Amino acid sequence: MTSTSWPLGYIRSPLARNIYLTAIQNDVASCDCCSDDKWYGFNKSLVTDETASKFTECNRDETTVAFLDQCYVKYNWVFTQVWHMFAKTLLSFFLSVTSTNGLLNRGSMFVMSSGQFESLLDSPDWHADRLLDIGAGDGYSTSQLADHFDNVYCTEASGPMTKRLSDRGYTVFDIDGWNKPEYYDMISCLNVLDRCDKPLSLLQDIRKSLKPATGLFLLAVVLPFNPLVENGRRTTKPSELVKLEGKTAEEQFQNLLDTVLVPLGFQLVSFTKVPYLSEGDLNAPYYFLTDIVMLLKVAEF
């Protein structure tokens, strides 16, 4: 039943009536409100020629559209959204945003589809043994990669999200228990770098844990870069600060390569630009940020 099928006579609370009317009267744009150029286009003139040559352009594929369609469906569940709003307000006194979303079974994030992942690999048939997804959330993004691996491992700091990962059948490591020298075929770290306390130490541990000759590192970073760390109900600045120069996503990406990733021993294989999508709330069916997704390998010296 859609939200517009509920007669206002059934809603007694003035607050609930106002919320309901706001939801059904919002002029919500369709999925076409953001062009593919805005979401997937990349200005190659703002990076070096070598970097530009490794760009792979993606587009709004069927999996992306399906995720957006589901966001619109959930947006129209007005009373569920009202419940989530009140529950989030209450739980925010005790839990982080991530754990609250885990308890409410909401807030799924979409980084890239399996097809877009295969475009970065330039090989739809690529397959390997072990994937580790660091900061995997509810596992939705992990699921887009999982079919290419025999064994999928995850880490996640949030207890409720850890439960959801286990329900998907993934092996969940303690956040400090995943380091295994030269062990993983691929490590993915999707939009975690700006939300962890020691991003530089994390990158060093990732490099050491990849198989040296064949290991791959899938890194997604929201740009512009704005690092914050969830510490229970509070957010704090990370103890290891990564400061990127540049006004645009392209400029900050090049600076990230030059000042952080290459000095730490990584080499760029390919990259793309995608929207980092998240399920919405009463105000909007979905939200998005600009994401640069990189496929890297351990550099040979």
C-alpha positions as CSV (number, residue, x, y, z in Angstrom):
1,M,0.0,0.0,0.0
2,T,1.4,3.4,-1.0
3,S,1.6,6.3,1.4
4,T,-1.1,8.2,-0.6
5,S,-3.7,5.5,0.1
6,W,-3.9,6.3,3.8
7,P,-6.8,8.7,4.6
8,L,-5.8,11.5,7.0
9,G,-8.8,10.6,9.2
10,Y,-6.9,7.6,10.5
11,I,-4.0,9.8,11.7
12,R,-5.0,11.4,15.1
13,S,-1.6,12.9,16.2
14,P,-1.0,16.4,14.8
15,L,2.7,15.6,14.6
16,A,2.1,12.4,12.7
17,R,-0.3,14.3,10.3
18,N,2.4,16.9,9.6
19,I,5.0,14.3,9.0
20,Y,2.7,12.3,6.7
21,L,1.7,15.4,4.7
22,T,5.4,16.4,4.3
23,A,6.3,13.0,3.0
24,I,3.6,12.8,0.4
25,Q,3.9,16.4,-0.7
26,N,7.7,16.4,-1.2
27,D,8.6,17.1,-4.7
28,V,11.1,14.2,-4.9
29,A,13.1,14.1,-8.1
30,S,13.3,10.9,-10.0
31,C,16.5,8.8,-10.5
32,D,17.2,11.0,-13.5
33,C,17.8,14.1,-11.3
34,C,21.5,13.5,-11.5
35,S,23.0,12.9,-14.9
36,D,25.4,10.1,-15.6
37,D,28.0,12.7,-16.3
38,K,27.7,14.2,-12.8
39,W,27.8,10.7,-11.2
40,Y,30.4,9.0,-13.5
41,G,32.1,11.7,-15.4
42,F,35.8,12.5,-14.6
43,N,37.8,15.5,-15.7
44,K,41.0,13.9,-16.9
45,S,42.7,17.2,-17.5
46,L,43.0,17.7,-13.7
47,V,45.2,14.6,-13.2
48,T,48.5,13.4,-14.8
49,D,48.4,11.7,-18.2
50,E,49.6,8.5,-16.6
51,T,46.7,8.6,-14.1
52,A,44.2,9.6,-16.7
53,S,45.1,6.6,-18.9
54,K,43.9,4.2,-16.1
55,F,40.4,5.6,-15.9
56,T,37.5,3.2,-16.5
57,E,34.1,4.9,-17.1
58,C,31.1,3.3,-15.5
59,N,27.4,4.0,-16.0
60,R,24.1,3.6,-14.2
61,D,23.6,-0.1,-14.7
62,E,20.7,-2.4,-13.8
63,T,22.0,-3.1,-10.4
64,T,22.3,0.6,-9.6
65,V,18.8,1.3,-10.8
66,A,17.4,-1.6,-8.8
67,F,19.0,-0.2,-5.6
68,L,17.6,3.3,-6.3
69,D,14.2,1.8,-7.1
70,Q,14.2,0.0,-3.7
71,C,15.2,3.3,-2.0
72,Y,12.0,4.9,-3.5
73,V,9.9,2.0,-2.4
74,K,11.2,2.3,1.2
75,Y,10.8,6.1,1.1
76,N,7.0,5.6,0.5
77,W,6.8,3.4,3.6
78,V,5.7,6.5,5.6
79,F,4.9,4.9,8.9
80,T,8.1,2.8,8.8
81,Q,10.1,6.0,8.2
82,V,8.3,7.7,11.1
83,W,9.1,4.8,13.4
84,H,12.8,4.9,12.2
85,M,12.9,8.6,12.9
86,F,11.7,8.2,16.5
87,A,13.8,5.1,17.1
88,K,17.0,6.8,15.8
89,T,16.4,9.8,18.1
90,L,16.0,7.5,21.1
91,L,18.9,5.2,20.2
92,S,21.2,8.1,19.4
93,F,21.6,8.6,23.2
94,F,23.2,5.1,23.5
95,L,24.6,4.0,20.1
96,S,26.5,5.2,17.1
97,V,24.7,6.0,13.8
98,T,26.1,2.8,12.3
99,S,24.9,0.5,15.1
100,T,21.5,2.2,15.1
101,N,21.1,1.5,11.4
102,G,22.2,-2.1,12.1
103,L,19.5,-2.6,14.8
104,L,16.8,-1.0,12.6
105,N,17.9,-3.0,9.5
106,R,18.2,0.1,7.5
107,G,20.8,2.4,5.9
108,S,22.3,0.1,3.3
109,M,25.1,1.6,1.2
110,F,25.8,1.0,-2.5
111,V,29.3,1.6,-3.8
112,M,29.5,-0.4,-7.0
113,S,27.8,-3.3,-8.8
114,S,29.4,-6.6,-9.6
115,G,29.4,-5.5,-13.3
116,Q,31.2,-2.3,-12.4
117,F,33.7,-4.2,-10.3
118,E,34.4,-6.5,-13.3
119,S,35.0,-3.4,-15.5
120,L,37.8,-2.3,-13.1
121,L,39.3,-5.8,-13.2
122,D,38.9,-5.8,-17.0
123,S,38.0,-9.5,-16.7
124,P,34.5,-10.8,-15.9
125,D,35.9,-14.3,-15.3
126,W,38.5,-13.3,-12.8
127,H,38.4,-15.5,-9.7
128,A,40.5,-15.9,-6.5
129,D,40.6,-17.6,-3.2
130,R,40.4,-15.0,-0.4
131,L,38.7,-11.6,-0.1
132,L,38.8,-9.5,3.1
133,D,36.4,-6.6,3.2
134,I,37.4,-4.1,5.9
135,G,34.5,-2.1,7.5
136,A,31.9,-4.1,5.6
137,G,28.8,-2.6,7.2
138,D,25.7,-4.7,6.5
139,G,27.5,-6.6,3.7
140,Y,25.5,-5.3,0.8
141,S,28.6,-3.9,-0.9
142,T,30.5,-7.0,0.0
143,S,27.9,-9.1,-1.8
144,Q,28.7,-7.4,-5.1
145,L,32.2,-8.7,-4.9
146,A,31.7,-12.1,-3.2
147,D,31.0,-14.2,-6.3
148,H,34.6,-13.8,-7.5
149,F,36.0,-15.5,-4.4
150,D,35.9,-18.9,-2.7
151,N,36.2,-17.4,0.8
152,V,34.9,-14.0,2.1
153,Y,36.1,-12.5,5.3
154,C,34.9,-9.2,6.9
155,T,35.7,-6.8,9.7
156,E,33.2,-4.4,11.3
157,A,33.3,-2.4,14.5
158,S,29.6,-2.3,15.0
159,G,28.0,-5.2,16.9
160,P,24.6,-5.0,15.1
161,M,26.3,-4.8,11.7
162,T,28.5,-7.8,12.6
163,K,25.3,-9.9,13.2
164,R,24.1,-8.9,9.8
165,L,27.4,-10.0,8.2
166,S,27.2,-13.3,9.9
167,D,23.6,-13.8,8.7
168,R,24.9,-13.4,5.2
169,G,27.3,-16.3,5.8
170,Y,30.6,-14.3,5.9
171,T,33.4,-15.0,8.3
172,V,33.8,-12.0,10.6
173,F,37.2,-11.2,12.1
174,D,37.8,-9.0,15.1
175,I,38.8,-5.5,13.9
176,D,42.3,-6.2,15.2
177,G,42.5,-9.8,14.2
178,W,42.6,-9.8,10.4
179,N,46.3,-9.1,9.9
180,K,47.8,-12.2,8.1
181,P,51.1,-11.6,6.2
182,E,50.8,-12.2,2.5
183,Y,47.5,-14.0,2.9
184,Y,44.7,-12.3,0.9
185,D,44.1,-12.2,-2.8
186,M,42.2,-9.0,-2.5
187,I,41.4,-6.6,0.4
188,S,38.6,-4.1,-0.1
189,C,38.3,-1.0,2.0
190,L,35.3,0.9,0.8
191,N,34.8,4.4,2.3
192,V,36.6,3.5,5.5
193,L,39.8,5.6,5.2
194,D,38.0,8.8,6.2
195,R,36.3,7.1,9.1
196,C,39.1,5.3,10.9
197,D,41.5,6.6,13.6
198,K,44.7,5.5,12.0
199,P,44.3,5.5,8.2
200,L,48.1,5.4,7.4
201,S,48.7,2.4,9.7
202,L,45.7,0.7,8.2
203,L,47.1,1.1,4.7
204,Q,50.5,-0.2,5.8
205,D,48.8,-3.3,7.3
206,I,46.8,-3.8,4.1
207,R,50.0,-3.8,2.0
208,K,51.7,-6.3,4.3
209,S,48.6,-8.6,4.2
210,L,48.3,-8.9,0.4
211,K,49.9,-11.6,-1.6
212,P,53.0,-9.8,-2.9
213,A,52.9,-10.7,-6.6
214,T,49.2,-11.0,-7.3
215,G,47.3,-9.4,-4.4
216,L,44.9,-6.5,-5.3
217,F,43.6,-3.7,-3.1
218,L,40.2,-2.2,-3.8
219,L,40.0,1.3,-2.2
220,A,37.0,3.6,-2.3
221,V,37.4,7.2,-1.0
222,V,34.7,9.9,-0.7
223,L,36.0,13.2,-2.0
224,P,36.3,15.9,-0.9
225,F,38.0,14.2,2.0
226,N,36.5,14.9,5.4
227,P,37.9,12.6,8.1
228,L,35.8,11.9,11.2
229,V,35.8,8.9,13.6
230,E,32.7,7.5,15.2
231,N,33.4,7.0,18.9
232,G,30.1,5.8,20.4
233,R,27.7,8.7,20.2
234,R,30.5,11.2,19.5
235,T,32.6,11.9,16.5
236,T,36.3,12.9,16.8
237,K,39.2,13.7,14.6
238,P,41.5,10.8,13.7
239,S,44.9,10.5,15.5
240,E,46.6,10.1,12.1
241,L,45.7,13.0,9.9
242,V,45.5,12.7,6.1
243,K,45.2,16.2,4.6
244,L,44.6,16.3,0.8
245,E,45.2,19.3,-1.4
246,G,42.9,20.4,-4.2
247,K,39.5,21.8,-4.6
248,T,38.0,19.1,-6.8
249,A,37.6,15.4,-6.5
250,E,40.1,14.9,-9.3
251,E,42.8,17.1,-7.8
252,Q,42.4,15.5,-4.3
253,F,42.6,12.0,-5.9
254,Q,45.8,12.8,-7.6
255,N,47.2,14.2,-4.4
256,L,46.1,11.1,-2.5
257,L,48.1,9.0,-5.0
258,D,51.2,11.2,-4.9
259,T,51.4,11.9,-1.2
260,V,49.9,8.8,0.4
261,L,49.4,5.7,-1.7
262,V,52.5,5.6,-3.8
263,P,54.9,6.5,-0.9
264,L,53.3,3.6,1.1
265,G,54.1,1.1,-1.7
266,F,50.9,0.9,-3.8
267,Q,50.6,1.2,-7.6
268,L,47.5,2.2,-9.4
269,V,46.0,-0.4,-11.8
270,S,42.7,1.2,-12.7
271,F,40.1,3.6,-11.2
272,T,36.6,4.9,-11.7
273,K,34.2,7.5,-10.3
274,V,30.8,6.4,-9.0
275,P,28.1,7.8,-6.6
276,Y,28.3,6.4,-3.1
277,L,24.6,5.8,-2.5
278,S,22.8,5.3,0.8
279,E,19.1,4.6,1.6
280,G,17.2,7.8,2.6
281,D,14.7,8.8,5.2
282,L,11.6,11.0,5.4
283,N,13.4,13.9,3.7
284,A,14.8,12.1,0.6
285,P,14.6,8.6,-0.9
286,Y,18.4,8.4,-1.1
287,Y,21.6,10.4,-0.6
288,F,24.8,10.3,-2.5
289,L,28.5,11.4,-2.3
290,T,31.2,11.4,-4.9
291,D,33.3,8.3,-4.7
292,I,36.6,7.4,-6.4
293,V,37.2,3.7,-6.5
294,M,40.7,2.5,-7.1
295,L,42.2,-0.9,-7.9
296,L,45.8,-1.0,-6.7
297,K,48.5,-3.5,-6.3
298,V,51.7,-3.7,-4.3
299,A,54.4,-1.8,-6.1
300,E,57.5,-3.6,-7.3
301,F,60.8,-2.0,-6.2
